[in-house]
Amino acid sequence: QVQLQESGPGLVKPSQTLSLTCTVSGGSIRTNYYYWSWIRQPPGKGLEWMGTIAYSGSTYYSPSLKSRTSISRDTSKNQFTLQLSSVTPEDTAVYYCYYNNYWGQGTQVTVSS
């Protein structure tokens, strides 16, 4: 069974870059046709897909976030990483990593000075 665990700072200052890592167990991020995603939920709002990295390393981003988002991976550690630049308080949210109906527990990130 695949398990995902997010990690990263819970507080980021405005204009800085948010960086989160998802560590995957029970499956390889290189397995063919596996797609790994980042999704967030701002307070009081719905889920928002941010982007996906494929088994091949190809990446796909939400058009609304594309200019600020980068997803990469470290296959040796079976991890994939989210970077969101130039954050504002509106980027405050619970951030989840996701694969095929498997969710990480989520990590709260607050953007505040």
C-alpha positions, 0 to 999 in steps of 0.5 A: 500500500502506498503511503505519502508523507509531507514535510516542510516548514509550517511558516513562510514569510511573504515573497519567499519560496515555499518548499515541501517534500513528499516522501513515498513508501510502498511504491516507486515514483518511477513506476510506469504510469504513476503520477504524483501530485500536489493539491492544496486547500486554503481555509474555507475553500475547496481543493486546488490541484497545483501540479503533477510529476509523472513517472517519466519526470514530465511535469504539469502545472495549474495554469493559474500557478504555473509561473510560480510553481516547480515540482521535481523529484529525487528518485534515489530518495523516492521523494518529490518536491514542491516549490512555490515562489513569491508567496503571499498570505493567499497561499496559506493552506493545507498542502497535500501530496497525492497519488491515485486516491492515496493522500498524505496527511497534509501539512499546514503552511501559513504565509505571514511576516 
